[in-house]
Amino acid sequence: MDYELDRAQDAALNATNKERGPSLPEMVSTILSIVKNNPAAKTKGFFIMIEGSRIDHAGHANDAGTMAQEAIAFDEAVGLVKDFVSTTKNVGLVSQLTMARAE
């Protein structure tokens, strides 16, 4: 999975989504759409784990700018989850837990 900074550069060079792969927020948006329209998820519930591992990878490389961009992408992904939980009714949620943490 490319870093967000690399994805931005690829976008500037007119690379297509297929060539660059999906971003973390794009992947989260896709899975939330699938869950929202899945009858089994509506009746039995579901579990989704989302990891912004590229933040950690950039940290190991001491690349603060890339870490910041990755944290912004992770924050956007968490925002999508929060919006989904607050606006989606009857998706089989007896209880819910949304948790985000940095490594």
Secondary structure, DSSP 8 states (H G I E B T S, - for coil): ---HHHHHHHHHTT--HHHH---HHHHHHHHHHHHHT-HHHHHH--------HHHHHHHHTT-HHHHHHHHHHHHHHHHHHHHHHHH---SS-SS--------
